[in-house]
Amino acid sequence: MVLLFIMADARSQPYYFTHYQVEDGLSNNAVLCVMQDHLGFMWFGTRDGLNRFDGLSYKIFRNNPSDKKSIGSNAIMSLSETADKKIWAGTEKGLFIFDELTESFTKFEPAGNGSVQSVKVVGDNVYYITLYALYRHNIKTNVTSAFQINKEVTAYNILKDGSLWVTTSSGTIAKYNAASNSFDEKYDLFSHSGYVVSKWIQSLYDAGNGTLLIGTSNQGLKLFDIKTSTYKDLLTLNTDKTDIIVRDILAINKNEYWIATQSGIYILNISNGNYYNLKKQIEDPYSLSDNIVQTLCMDKQGGIWAGTYFGGVNYYPKQDIIFKKYFPKVNENAISGNAVSEIYEDDHGMLWIGTEDAGLNKFNPATGNFINYNPAKNRQTVSYSNIHSLLAYNDTIWAGTYLHGLDLLNNDGKRLHNFNTLNANIGSNFIGALLKTKRGEIIAATDKGAFKYLPSTNNFERITALPKGFFRALGEDDKGNIWGGTYGDGIYIYNPSTNKADHYFFSINHNQVIACNIVNYIYYDSKNTVWFATEGGLCAYKPEKKELHIYTSKDGLPADVVYAILEDNHNNLWVSTSKGLVRFTPSTKEIKIFNKSHGLLTDQFNYRSACKDDKGNMYFGSVKGMISFNPDSITNNDFIPPVYITGFQVYNKELAIDSTKSPLKQSITFTKKITLAHNQSSFNIDFAALNYNAPSTIGYAYKMEGLDKGWTYLSTNRKAYFTELAPGSYTFLVKALGEKNAASNYAKLDIEILPPFWRTWQAYTLYVVLALLVIFFTIKFFIDRSRARQQRRLEKLAFEKEKENYEDKINFFTNVAHEIKTPLTLIKGPMENIMDQIDELPSIKTSVELMSRNTDRLMHLANQLLDFRKIEMNGFHLSFIKTNVSGLLYDNYIRFKPVAEQKNIRLDVKSVENLSAYADEEALNKIFSNLIDNAVKYAEKFVSISLHYTNDKKEKYQLICSNDGFIIPEENKEVIFDSFYRLKETSNHAGTGIGLTLSRSLAEMHSGTLVLDTSAKHMNVFVLTLPVHPINNTHNSD
């Protein structure tokens, strides 16, 4: 009987937990201790780090061997906070003190390096257990003392009267006697209990009225009476007869205690001994995430945090309203489907629940029991699993299906009859809505019109005053008029007495009753207002006054798609939408939105799925099951969450604390002012309101004074972004918003952005000096530019004069060459005749040969001048023919050999035999002649000439002409090819300065190159490279 009572009590009080695990940001799922600090932050000690939690995000503290200010171990065993706002953390490697200002840890050396299983702050004293010995440290006197006891200390507690009690590994409890500094009173807590393998005691809790709750490792929970020095066993065995292993104890109120065990949480009413065991349910995502519960903590809002060993943190919030959840479970008694459609209460208080995916359900609210009617399992029940409408009437259930007609069932769910288009005048097999009128008539709405049931013939007749449209919602006002909502055709009002109907249709220019022509639900309230749930908002229509009011997302609704409407006992409307549940107060237009964060299964509800039972409980169907609640059970939550700045990032990088390069000298939460450099003017600010009931629904407003004129409102985001702020002083303000956008308290941060050096007063002084210098140099610049312009004008005139002189010189030389060439030609003829007879006149042979050579030289110079002029005037044309290059070189060698011998210069020639190529023979001869002439002219003792192919493919050939004369400097390797250029060092030799210019031009006309190779440091090396087949050559013959 006790167990049945407990189960009934548990069903009336559901327990839904929110899970925070590794996937959400928690450092490790093994949570060993939980604490809330004076600011309101939650702290979770895990096997892998210490977590500070603000409701949505975590800040994790771990051991860093290279940082002496980090915590010494990642395994956090216990937590407690002192009055001076220091957090003491017991770890596997000692006890550490956390400073919230610097967010750093200091090791408490007296505790050593052992595991600290428990730490507790009472007044100015810090009690802790390490290596199963109990110590006390006085913060004011800085004195640490050990308590002497012969056994291992496993737990302790300081009662409200100041007395200290400890438990030991031998199963005893003892009271400390300060006068004798000993534990005089010792009591055995297992003296009249059954045999146990271990008498280990894990927890000790002051239950008041001179009693202590004792949590053991093998014999559950015990109650010790200090006055009588007796104990009794409260919870010993689980339902499977295994030992209850107690880890922690938490008082919720005077009579209710939560017991953390390795088999879930036991909720114990100490006044009557009733209890209930909360355990992990595999198919229930809202149950405990793990049965091994290590620790319990109640926050300032009354919410309960349970740290588990494998399932992270479980949070049971103290909600303003509790939504019971009903969703499918395979191995448990539960609702059959997810998509819940119509819900209807019969005359016996049973709820009939249709689903669109798993048939019909009969629910007993008193017992919480479901009976499922699914045609897949029982062909004698509803004809199809997709139920769209329901009606209870005279101990029968009418169930409208999708495309399978209308079923008539008895109270046991057995099908009595199926009305369909084959056996009844029902128009369509898709029954969208059902209505029982005040006259007791049954009307069925289909996608082919509305039909009235005729009991006398057990058939239907169509209501001819209404069109053959898609009706999906029915309602009746106090005058007996039937309101029919359609899919796409607005509203029809049918008067049964006159058999006439009026039509209201939404249009842009004329809107009488509705905001949208798709009507999902019609509700007639206690104030004679007709409400329409449409896909364009919530509509209120007063027929007497013909007044229409439309409420949409612009007025505060979470969405414009509205599914169903109910009225509670306080004239509030409860409206289901596609984005949450709304409590709407028509008199004040106040809107409160509930979503998944408040305990709903999902934010999206389903069409026409709503019911209010005779006890005032409301039921709404969604796409993931059904929820229920009682509007009268809503409590006012006066909790005002504190708001803190929790993070500051410059260019998306979190600022370090007390770093040499960081402007942050202490935690941003406690920083009043921060000074930033000019290159730190882009930053983000994180903030949080410490409300854990529904943290994701908290809205925020922030303002940067000095930048913003008004507040910026955020729906869920908790970060403000600022980019490239100008130097100056700013004040950042942030507040959390309540239900009516009423602000809670503020968080404030003064921000100063320093100007860059170039915007300081020192810089401005420098700017004045620089400006004066600029003015001075500007004036000087314009004077110098004027002078330079004048100089350039003079240089231009000089250049033009030089060019004119150059042209005159070229013209002069050309004219001279023409004038000289004619007499030289006349001289050349007789000279050749004389040369033919020179052997007959030996006495003048030498003189005549000298005259002949000089005549040839003059002819060569004249021809060079004329050729150079032709090239400049683009009048020199080449004719490529196959030429014996080797022979041409040999001819030049024979020609210059006497000259070289005369100057005692050795002239060596190496050539590939019979090297032939396409070339202009005359032009090639000029190149060879000029190169050999220059080599012999400027050589000291040696001239070397080689002719060869550049590679095996014989595509190109090279003439390399070297001499040991004055070495031409490398910086002059190009200018020596300019016309009329002469080196000063060789100006004593006769020459015109156009030989190399002419030769390079002729080489380029052969698609070749002529360069000076300066890699040979002791020789002048000219390299002529020509192709065997010049580009675009035209040859006369082979």
Residue pairs with C-beta under 8 A, 6 or more apart in sequence:
2 273
2 274
5 274
6 274
6 275
6 276
7 276
9 274
9 276
10 276
11 367
11 368
14 322
14 324
14 325
15 278
15 287
15 316
16 286
16 316
16 322
16 325
16 599
17 286
17 287
17 288
17 289
17 306
17 314
17 315
17 316
18 314
18 315
18 316
18 317
19 289
19 311
19 312
19 313
19 314
19 315
20 26
20 53
20 312
20 313
20 314
20 315
21 29
21 289
21 311
21 312
21 313
22 28
22 29
22 312
24 312
25 57
25 58
26 44
26 46
26 51
26 58
26 312
26 313
27 46
27 48
27 49
27 50
27 51
27 58
27 60
27 62
28 46
28 47
28 48
28 49
29 46
29 290
29 308
29 309
29 310
29 311
29 312
30 46
30 47
30 48
30 294
30 309
30 310
31 44
31 45
31 46
31 294
31 295
31 307
31 308
31 309
31 312
31 313
32 45
32 46
32 47
32 75
32 76
32 77
32 78
32 294
32 295
32 307
32 309
33 44
33 45
33 76
33 77
33 78
33 79
33 294
33 295
33 307
34 42
34 43
34 44
34 45
34 79
34 295
34 296
34 297
34 305
34 306
34 307
34 313
35 42
35 43
35 45
35 79
35 80
35 81
35 87
35 297
36 42
36 43
36 297
36 299
36 300
37 43
37 81
37 85
37 87
37 100
38 81
38 85
39 100
39 642
39 644
39 669
39 690
40 299
40 300
40 641
40 642
40 690
41 52
41 53
41 54
41 690
42 52
42 53
42 54
42 297
42 299
42 305
42 692
43 50
43 51
43 52
43 53
43 79
43 87
44 50
44 51
44 53
44 307
44 313
45 51
45 76
45 77
45 78
45 79
45 89
46 74
46 76
47 74
47 75
47 76
48 62
48 74
48 75
49 60
49 61
49 62
49 74
49 76
50 60
50 61
50 62
50 71
50 76
50 79
50 89
50 98
51 58
51 59
51 60
51 61
52 58
52 59
52 60
52 61
54 644
54 646
54 688
54 690
54 695
55 688
55 689
55 690
55 691
55 692
55 695
55 698
56 688
56 695
56 696
56 718
57 646
57 686
57 688
57 718
59 646
61 70
61 71
61 98
61 103
61 105
62 70
62 71
62 74
63 70
63 71
63 72
63 73
63 74
64 70
69 102
69 104
69 105
69 106
70 104
70 105
71 89
71 91
71 96
71 98
71 105
72 91
72 93
72 94
72 96
72 105
72 107
73 91
73 92
73 93
73 94
74 91
75 91
75 92
75 93
76 89
76 90
76 91
77 90
77 91
77 92
77 115
77 116
77 117
77 118
78 89
78 90
78 116
78 117
78 118
78 119
78 120
78 128
79 87
79 88
79 89
79 90
79 119
80 87
80 88
80 119
80 120
80 121
80 126
81 87
81 88
81 121
82 88
82 121
82 126
82 139
83 121
83 123
83 124
84 139
85 100
86 97
86 98
86 99
86 100
87 97
87 98
87 100
88 95
88 96
88 97
88 98
88 108
88 119
88 121
88 126
88 128
89 95
89 96
89 97
89 98
89 105
89 119
90 115
90 116
90 117
90 118
90 119
90 128
90 130
91 115
91 116
92 115
93 113
93 114
93 115
94 107
94 108
94 111
94 112
94 113
94 114
94 116
94 130
95 107
95 108
95 111
95 116
95 119
95 128
95 130
96 105
96 106
96 107
96 108
97 105
97 106
97 107
97 108
98 104
98 105
99 105
99 106
100 667
100 669
100 670
101 666
101 667
101 670
102 657
102 658
102 666
102 667
103 657
103 667
104 657
108 137
110 135
110 137
110 144
111 128
111 130
111 135
112 130
112 131
114 130
114 131
115 130
115 131
116 128
116 129
116 130
117 129
117 130
117 132
118 127
118 128
118 129
118 155
118 156
119 126
119 127
119 128
119 129
120 126
120 127
120 128
120 156
120 158
121 127
122 158
124 138
124 139
124 140
125 136
125 137
125 138
125 139
126 136
126 137
126 139
127 134
127 135
127 136
127 156
127 158
128 134
128 135
128 137
129 135
129 153
129 154
129 156
132 152
132 153
132 154
132 169
133 146
133 147
133 152
133 153
134 146
134 147
134 149
134 153
134 156
134 166
135 144
135 145
135 146
135 147
136 144
136 145
136 146
136 147
137 143
137 144
137 145
138 144
147 153
147 166
147 176
147 183
148 181
148 182
149 166
149 168
149 174
149 183
151 168
151 169
151 170
151 172
152 168
152 169
153 166
153 167
153 168
154 167
154 168
154 169
154 200
154 201
154 202
155 166
155 167
155 201
155 202
155 203
155 204
155 215
156 164
156 165
156 166
156 167
156 204
157 164
157 165
157 204
157 205
157 206
157 212
158 164
158 165
159 165
159 206
159 212
160 206
160 208
163 175
163 176
164 175
164 176
165 173
165 174
165 175
165 176
165 204
165 212
166 173
166 174
166 176
166 183
166 204
167 173
167 174
167 189
167 201
167 204
167 214
168 174
168 201
169 199
169 200
169 201
170 199
171 188
171 189
171 190
171 199
171 200
171 201
171 216
172 186
172 187
172 188
172 189
173 186
173 187
173 189
173 201
173 204
173 212
173 214
173 224
174 183
174 184
174 185
174 186
174 187
175 183
175 184
175 185
176 182
176 183
177 183
177 184
177 185
185 229
187 224
187 229
187 231
189 199
189 201
189 214
189 216
189 222
189 224
189 231
190 196
190 199
190 219
193 219
193 233
193 236
194 219
196 216
196 218
196 219
196 243
197 218
198 217
198 218
199 216
199 218
200 216
200 217
200 218
201 214
201 215
201 216
201 217
202 215
202 216
202 217
202 245
202 246
202 247
202 248
203 213
203 214
203 215
203 246
203 247
203 248
203 249
204 212
204 213
204 214
204 215
205 212
205 213
205 214
205 215
205 249
205 250
205 251
205 257
206 212
207 213
207 223
207 251
207 257
207 270
208 254
210 225
210 226
210 227
211 223
211 224
211 225
211 226
212 223
212 224
212 226
213 221
213 222
213 223
213 224
213 234
213 249
213 257
214 221
214 222
214 223
214 224
214 231
215 221
215 246
215 247
215 248
215 249
215 259
216 222
216 245
216 246
217 243
217 245
217 246
218 243
218 245
219 233
219 236
219 243
219 244
220 233
220 234
220 235
220 236
220 237
220 243
220 244
220 245
220 246
220 261
221 233
221 234
221 235
221 236
221 244
221 246
221 249
221 259
221 266
221 268
222 231
222 232
222 233
222 234
223 231
223 232
223 234
223 270
224 230
224 231
225 231
234 268
234 270
234 273
235 244
235 246
235 259
235 266
235 268
235 275
236 243
236 244
237 243
237 244
238 244
238 263
238 277
239 277
242 263
244 261
244 262
244 263
244 266
245 261
245 262
245 263
246 259
246 260
246 261
247 260
247 261
247 262
247 293
247 294
247 295
248 259
248 260
248 293
248 294
248 295
248 296
249 257
249 258
249 259
249 260
249 296
250 257
250 258
250 260
250 296
250 297
250 298
250 304
251 257
252 258
252 298
252 304
255 269
255 270
255 271
256 267
256 268
256 269
256 270
257 267
257 268
257 270
258 265
258 266
258 267
258 268
258 296
258 304
258 306
259 265
259 266
259 267
259 268
260 293
260 294
260 295
260 296
260 306
261 293
262 291
262 292
262 293
263 277
263 279
263 291
264 277
264 278
264 279
264 280
264 288
264 291
264 293
265 277
265 278
265 288
265 293
265 296
265 306
266 275
266 276
266 277
266 278
267 275
267 276
267 277
267 278
268 274
268 275
269 275
278 287
278 288
279 287
279 288
279 291
280 287
280 288
280 289
280 290
280 291
280 311
281 287
281 288
281 329
281 332
282 331
283 329
283 330
283 331
283 332
284 329
286 325
288 306
288 308
288 311
288 314
289 308
289 310
289 311
289 312
289 314
290 308
290 309
290 310
290 311
290 312
290 314
291 308
292 308
292 309
292 310
293 306
293 307
293 308
293 309
293 314
294 307
294 308
294 309
295 306
295 307
296 304
296 305
296 306
296 307
297 304
297 305
297 307
298 304
298 305
299 305
299 692
300 639
301 317
301 318
301 639
301 691
301 692
301 693
302 318
303 315
303 316
303 317
303 318
303 692
303 693
304 315
304 316
305 313
305 314
305 315
305 316
306 313
306 314
306 315
306 316
307 313
307 314
308 314
315 692
317 692
317 693
317 694
318 693
319 598
319 599
319 693
320 634
320 635
320 636
320 637
320 693
321 594
321 598
321 599
321 629
321 631
321 633
321 634
321 635
322 599
322 629
322 633
323 594
323 598
323 599
323 600
323 601
323 627
323 628
323 629
324 627
324 628
324 629
325 599
325 601
325 625
325 626
325 627
326 334
326 335
326 363
326 370
326 625
326 626
326 627
326 628
327 334
327 335
327 338
327 601
327 624
327 625
327 626
328 334
328 335
328 336
328 337
328 338
328 358
328 625
333 368
333 369
333 370
334 370
335 353
335 355
335 361
335 363
335 370
335 372
335 625
335 626
336 355
336 358
336 359
336 361
336 370
336 372
336 374
337 355
337 356
337 357
337 358
337 359
337 361
337 385
338 355
338 357
338 358
338 623
338 624
338 625
339 355
339 356
339 357
339 606
339 621
339 623
340 353
340 354
340 355
340 356
340 606
340 609
340 621
340 622
340 625
340 626
341 354
341 355
341 356
341 387
341 388
341 389
341 390
341 606
341 607
341 608
341 609
341 621
342 353
342 354
342 387
342 388
342 389
342 390
342 434
342 608
342 609
342 621
343 351
343 352
343 353
343 354
343 390
343 609
343 610
343 611
343 619
343 620
343 621
343 626
344 351
344 352
344 390
344 391
344 392
344 397
344 611
345 351
345 352
345 392
345 611
345 613
345 614
346 352
346 392
346 395
346 397
346 411
347 392
347 395
348 411
349 364
349 365
349 366
349 613
349 614
350 362
350 363
350 364
350 411
351 362
351 363
351 365
351 611
351 613
351 619
352 360
352 361
352 362
352 363
352 390
352 392
352 397
352 399
353 360
353 361
353 362
353 363
353 619
353 621
353 626
354 360
354 361
354 387
354 388
354 389
354 390
354 399
355 361
355 385
355 386
355 387
356 385
356 386
356 387
356 388
356 402
356 606
357 385
357 386
358 372
358 374
358 385
359 372
359 373
359 374
359 375
359 376
359 381
359 382
359 385
359 387
360 372
360 373
360 374
360 381
360 382
360 387
360 390
360 397
360 399
360 409
360 413
361 370
361 371
361 372
361 373
362 370
362 371
362 373
362 413
363 369
363 370
363 371
364 370
365 613
365 615
365 617
365 628
371 413
373 381
373 382
373 409
373 413
374 381
374 382
374 385
375 381
375 382
375 383
375 384
375 385
376 385
380 414
380 415
381 409
381 413
381 414
381 415
382 399
382 401
382 407
382 409
382 413
382 415
383 401
383 404
383 405
383 407
383 415
383 418
384 401
384 402
384 403
384 404
386 401
386 402
386 403
386 404
387 399
387 400
387 401
387 402
388 400
388 401
388 402
388 430
388 431
388 432
388 433
389 398
389 399
389 400
389 431
389 432
389 433
389 434
389 444
389 445
389 608
390 397
390 398
390 399
390 400
390 434
391 397
391 398
391 434
391 435
391 436
391 442
392 398
393 436
393 442
395 410
395 411
396 408
396 409
396 410
396 411
396 416
397 408
397 409
397 410
397 411
397 413
398 406
398 407
398 408
398 409
398 434
398 442
399 406
399 407
399 409
400 406
400 407
400 431
400 432
400 433
400 434
400 444
401 407
401 429
401 430
401 431
402 430
403 429
403 430
404 418
404 420
404 429
405 418
405 419
405 420
405 421
405 424
405 426
405 429
405 431
406 418
406 419
406 420
406 426
406 431
406 434
406 444
407 415
407 417
407 418
407 419
408 415
408 416
408 417
408 418
408 419
409 415
409 416
410 416
417 458
419 426
419 460
420 426
420 429
421 427
421 428
421 429
424 459
424 460
425 451
425 459
425 460
425 461
425 462
426 444
426 446
426 451
426 460
427 446
427 448
427 449
427 451
427 460
427 462
427 468
428 446
428 447
428 448
428 449
430 446
430 447
431 444
431 445
431 446
432 445
432 446
432 447
432 470
432 471
432 472
432 473
433 444
433 445
433 471
433 472
433 473
433 474
433 608
434 442
434 443
434 444
434 445
434 474
435 442
435 443
435 445
435 474
435 475
435 476
435 482
436 442
437 443
437 476
437 480
437 482
437 496
438 476
438 480
439 480
439 496
441 452
441 453
441 496
442 452
442 453
443 450
443 451
443 452
443 453
443 463
443 474
443 482
444 450
444 451
444 453
444 460
445 471
445 472
445 473
445 474
445 484
446 470
446 471
447 469
447 470
447 471
447 487
448 468
448 470
449 462
449 463
449 466
449 467
449 468
449 469
449 471
450 462
450 463
450 466
450 471
450 474
450 482
450 484
450 494
451 460
451 461
451 462
451 463
452 460
452 461
452 462
452 463
453 459
453 460
454 460
454 461
462 468
463 494
463 499
464 499
465 494
465 499
465 500
465 501
466 484
466 492
466 494
466 501
467 489
467 492
469 486
469 487
469 489
470 486
470 487
470 488
470 489
471 484
471 485
471 486
471 487
471 492
472 485
472 486
472 487
472 519
472 520
472 607
472 608
473 484
473 485
473 519
473 520
473 521
473 522
473 533
473 608
474 482
474 483
474 484
474 485
474 522
475 482
475 483
475 485
475 522
475 523
475 524
475 530
476 482
476 483
476 524
477 483
477 524
477 528
477 530
477 543
478 524
478 528
480 495
480 496
480 497
481 493
481 494
481 495
481 496
482 493
482 494
482 495
482 496
483 491
483 492
483 493
483 494
483 522
483 524
483 530
484 491
484 492
484 493
484 494
484 522
485 491
485 519
485 520
485 521
485 522
485 532
486 492
486 517
486 518
486 519
487 518
487 519
488 517
488 518
489 505
489 517
490 503
490 504
490 505
490 506
490 513
490 514
490 517
490 519
491 503
491 504
491 505
491 513
491 514
491 519
491 522
491 532
492 501
492 502
492 503
492 504
493 501
493 502
493 504
494 500
494 501
495 501
504 512
504 513
504 514
505 512
505 517
506 514
506 515
506 516
506 517
506 536
511 548
512 546
512 548
513 532
513 539
513 541
513 548
514 532
514 534
514 536
514 539
514 541
514 548
515 534
515 536
515 537
515 539
515 550
515 552
516 534
516 535
516 536
516 537
516 560
517 534
518 534
518 535
518 536
519 532
519 533
519 534
520 533
520 534
520 535
520 562
520 563
520 564
520 607
520 608
521 532
521 533
521 562
521 563
521 564
521 565
521 607
521 608
521 610
522 530
522 531
522 532
522 533
523 530
523 531
523 533
523 564
523 565
523 566
523 567
523 573
524 530
524 531
525 531
525 567
525 571
525 573
526 567
526 571
527 571
527 586
528 542
528 543
528 544
529 540
529 541
529 542
529 586
530 540
530 541
530 542
530 543
531 538
531 539
531 540
531 541
531 565
531 573
532 538
532 539
532 541
533 562
533 563
533 564
533 565
533 575
534 562
535 560
535 561
535 562
536 550
536 552
536 560
537 550
537 551
537 552
537 553
537 557
537 560
537 562
538 550
538 551
538 552
538 557
538 562
538 565
538 575
538 584
539 548
539 549
539 550
539 551
540 548
540 549
540 550
540 551
540 586
541 547
541 548
541 549
551 557
551 584
551 589
552 560
553 559
553 560
555 589
555 591
556 591
556 593
557 575
557 577
557 582
557 591
558 577
558 579
558 580
558 582
558 593
558 595
558 603
559 577
559 578
559 579
559 580
561 577
561 578
561 579
562 575
562 576
562 577
563 576
563 577
563 578
563 605
563 606
563 607
563 608
563 609
563 610
564 575
564 576
564 605
564 607
564 608
564 609
564 610
564 620
565 573
565 574
565 575
565 576
565 610
566 573
566 574
566 610
566 611
566 612
566 618
566 620
567 573
567 574
567 612
568 574
568 612
568 616
568 618
568 631
568 632
569 616
569 631
569 632
570 631
570 632
571 585
571 586
571 587
572 583
572 584
572 585
572 631
573 582
573 583
573 584
573 585
573 586
574 581
574 582
574 583
574 584
574 610
574 618
574 620
574 631
575 581
575 582
575 583
575 584
576 582
576 605
576 606
576 609
576 610
576 620
576 622
577 605
578 603
578 604
578 605
579 595
579 603
579 604
580 593
580 594
580 595
580 600
580 603
581 593
581 594
581 595
581 600
581 605
581 620
581 627
582 591
582 592
582 593
582 594
583 591
583 592
583 594
583 631
584 590
584 591
585 591
590 740
592 739
593 697
594 600
595 603
595 694
595 697
596 602
596 603
597 694
597 695
597 696
597 697
598 693
598 694
598 697
599 627
600 622
600 627
601 622
601 624
601 625
601 626
601 627
602 622
602 623
602 624
604 622
604 623
605 620
605 621
605 622
605 623
606 621
606 622
606 623
609 620
609 621
609 622
609 626
610 618
610 619
610 620
610 621
611 618
611 619
612 618
612 619
613 619
615 630
616 630
616 631
616 632
617 628
617 629
617 630
618 628
618 629
618 630
618 631
619 626
619 627
619 628
620 626
620 627
620 628
637 693
639 691
640 744
640 745
641 689
641 690
641 691
641 698
641 736
641 744
642 689
642 690
642 744
642 745
643 687
643 688
643 689
643 690
643 734
643 735
643 736
643 744
643 745
643 746
643 747
644 669
644 687
644 688
644 690
644 747
645 668
645 669
645 671
645 685
645 686
645 687
645 732
645 734
645 747
645 749
646 668
646 669
646 686
646 687
646 688
647 654
647 668
647 684
647 685
647 686
647 719
648 654
648 655
648 664
648 668
648 674
648 683
648 684
648 685
648 686
649 655
649 683
649 684
649 686
650 676
650 680
650 682
650 683
651 680
651 682
651 683
652 684
655 662
655 663
655 664
655 668
656 662
656 664
657 664
657 665
657 666
657 667
658 664
658 665
658 666
663 674
663 675
663 676
663 677
663 680
664 671
664 674
665 671
668 674
668 749
671 749
672 748
672 749
672 750
673 749
673 750
673 751
673 752
674 749
674 750
674 751
674 752
675 752
675 753
675 754
676 683
676 751
676 752
676 753
676 754
677 753
677 754
678 727
678 753
678 754
678 755
678 756
678 759
679 756
680 753
681 722
681 723
681 724
681 725
681 726
681 727
681 753
682 722
682 723
682 724
682 725
683 722
684 719
684 720
684 721
684 722
685 702
685 719
685 720
685 722
685 732
685 734
685 749
686 718
686 719
687 700
687 702
687 718
687 719
687 720
687 734
687 747
688 695
688 718
689 695
689 698
689 700
689 736
689 744
691 698
691 736
696 716
697 716
698 716
698 736
698 737
699 713
699 714
699 715
699 716
699 736
699 737
699 741
700 713
700 714
700 717
700 718
700 734
700 735
700 736
700 737
701 711
701 712
701 713
701 714
701 734
701 735
701 737
701 741
701 743
702 711
702 712
702 714
702 720
702 732
702 733
702 734
702 735
703 710
703 711
703 712
703 732
703 733
704 720
704 722
704 730
704 731
704 732
704 733
704 751
705 730
705 731
705 732
705 733
706 728
706 729
706 730
706 731
707 722
707 725
707 730
712 720
713 737
713 741
720 732
720 734
725 753
726 753
727 753
727 754
727 755
727 756
727 759
728 752
728 753
729 750
729 751
729 752
730 750
730 751
730 752
730 753
731 748
731 749
731 750
731 751
732 748
732 749
732 750
732 751
733 746
733 747
733 748
734 746
734 747
735 743
735 744
735 745
735 746
735 747
736 743
736 744
737 743
737 744
738 744
757 763
810 869
810 872
813 865
814 865
814 866
814 869
816 865
817 861
817 862
817 863
817 865
817 866
818 862
818 866
820 858
820 862
821 859
821 862
821 863
821 866
824 855
824 858
824 859
824 862
825 859
827 855
828 855
828 859
831 848
831 851
831 852
831 855
832 852
834 848
835 848
835 849
835 852
838 844
838 845
838 848
838 849
839 845
841 848
860 929
861 992
864 926
864 930
864 992
864 994
864 995
864 998
865 992
865 994
867 876
867 926
867 998
868 979
868 994
868 997
868 998
869 875
870 876
871 998
871 1001
871 1002
876 1005
878 920
878 923
878 1002
878 1005
878 1006
879 920
879 1034
879 1035
879 1036
880 918
880 919
880 920
880 1030
880 1033
880 1034
880 1035
881 918
881 919
881 920
881 921
881 1035
881 1036
881 1037
882 916
882 917
882 918
882 1035
882 1037
882 1038
883 916
883 917
883 918
883 919
883 921
883 924
884 914
884 915
884 916
885 915
885 916
885 917
885 919
885 924
885 947
885 957
886 911
886 912
886 913
886 914
886 915
886 916
886 947
888 921
888 924
888 925
888 928
889 909
889 911
889 928
889 945
889 947
889 959
890 909
890 911
891 925
892 925
892 928
892 929
892 932
893 907
893 909
893 932
893 945
895 929
896 907
896 932
896 933
896 936
897 907
899 936
900 906
900 907
900 936
900 939
900 943
901 907
903 936
903 939
904 941
905 936
905 939
905 940
905 941
905 942
905 943
906 941
906 942
906 943
907 936
907 943
907 945
908 942
908 943
908 944
908 945
909 945
909 946
909 947
910 944
910 945
910 946
910 947
910 948
911 946
911 947
911 948
912 947
912 948
912 949
912 957
915 947
915 948
915 949
915 957
916 1028
917 957
917 1026
917 1027
917 1028
917 1029
918 1028
918 1029
918 1030
918 1033
918 1035
919 1006
919 1026
919 1030
920 1002
920 1005
920 1006
923 1002
923 1005
923 1006
924 1002
924 1006
924 1026
926 998
926 999
926 1002
927 959
927 999
927 1002
927 1003
927 1010
927 1024
928 959
930 995
930 996
930 998
930 999
931 959
931 961
931 999
931 1022
931 1024
932 943
932 945
932 961
933 995
934 963
934 991
934 995
934 996
934 1022
935 943
935 945
935 961
935 962
935 963
935 965
935 1020
935 1022
936 943
936 963
937 989
937 990
937 991
938 963
938 965
938 966
938 986
938 989
938 1020
939 963
939 964
939 965
940 963
940 964
940 965
941 964
942 963
942 964
943 961
943 962
943 963
944 960
944 961
944 962
944 963
945 959
945 960
945 961
945 962
946 958
946 959
946 960
947 957
947 958
947 959
948 957
948 958
949 956
949 957
949 958
950 956
950 957
950 958
950 1025
954 1028
955 1027
955 1028
955 1029
956 1008
956 1025
956 1026
956 1027
956 1028
957 1025
957 1026
957 1028
958 1023
958 1024
958 1025
958 1026
959 1023
959 1024
959 1026
960 1021
960 1022
960 1023
960 1024
961 1021
961 1022
961 1024
962 1016
962 1019
962 1020
962 1021
962 1022
963 1019
963 1020
964 1018
964 1019
964 1020
965 986
965 1020
966 983
966 985
966 986
966 1020
967 1017
967 1018
967 1019
967 1020
968 976
968 983
968 1012
968 1014
968 1020
970 1014
972 983
973 1011
973 1012
973 1014
975 981
976 983
976 996
976 1012
977 996
977 997
977 1000
977 1010
978 997
979 993
979 994
979 997
980 992
980 993
980 994
981 993
982 991
982 993
996 1010
999 1010
999 1024
1000 1010
1003 1009
1003 1010
1003 1024
1003 1026
1004 1010
1006 1026
1006 1027
1006 1030
1007 1026
1007 1027
1007 1030
1007 1031
1008 1024
1008 1025
1008 1026
1008 1027
1008 1030
1009 1023
1009 1024
1009 1025
1010 1022
1010 1023
1010 1024
1010 1025
1011 1022
1011 1023
1012 1020
1012 1021
1012 1022
1012 1023
1013 1021
1013 1022
1013 1023
1015 1021
